[in-house]
Amino acid sequence: MLRLPVLAGLVTLLARVVIAASPIGVYLDFDEPPSNAAVEAMQKEASGSLDRVGIRIAWRLVSENRGNEPFERLVVVKLTGGCACGGFLPRTRAILVLGTTAVADGRVLPYSQVRCDAVRRLLPEFEYASDHRLGDAALGRVLGRVLAHELYHAVLGTPHHSVSGLAKGFQTTDELKSDDFSFDGADWKLQPAVVK
């Protein structure tokens, strides 16, 4: 009887070691040319959040993929709308879907979407910043948190959410902009990959 829990623990540990040992290839596909400052800040924020839980990311662009880089795991992320501050989107107080990860036949797929325009609508102070580079960097930080949340689903293969931190199903604008908003350690325990 004791052997089964020990075996399950070893399998869990082995899975974490494999995930942490090799980077996950994340291929980004933008609808529109993004701001370099927003992309840099987004990648830095998402990488930082994921590094803290032992996940390393190798960032790539779909447009530059030649099919010659082997990754044990990869995720394709479509970034829709404008990923740069433009001063053209009015603020909203509506509840918006900021990102999604595909699910088919109860399985979470390695395809995610981040909706840049929806994120921009929540952040008028960034959208209308007089210094666009600073506004874009602040926007990128929030986009990075949305992206990290979607990568949580895609990497773990789970549709489930936690009750706090970046893995919870709903984040407020204040949480997304806060100085310290990250995953809780328990969020990254291996979870079932199939919707029950």
QUINORPE-V821316 format. One line per field, one symbol per residue. psi: psi as a letter, one per 20 degrees, with the letter a starting at -180 (. if undefined). Layout:
psi: ???
This chain:
psi: hhhghgggghggggghggghhqqpooppopgqprphhggghgggggggghhhjjpqpoprpgijpjjjopqhqqppppoqaolqpikipqqqjqpqohqqpqppkjppqlorppnghgghhimhhghkphnhggghggghgghhggghghhgghgikpiqrairahjqipqrghghirhnoaqqhihjqprpipp.
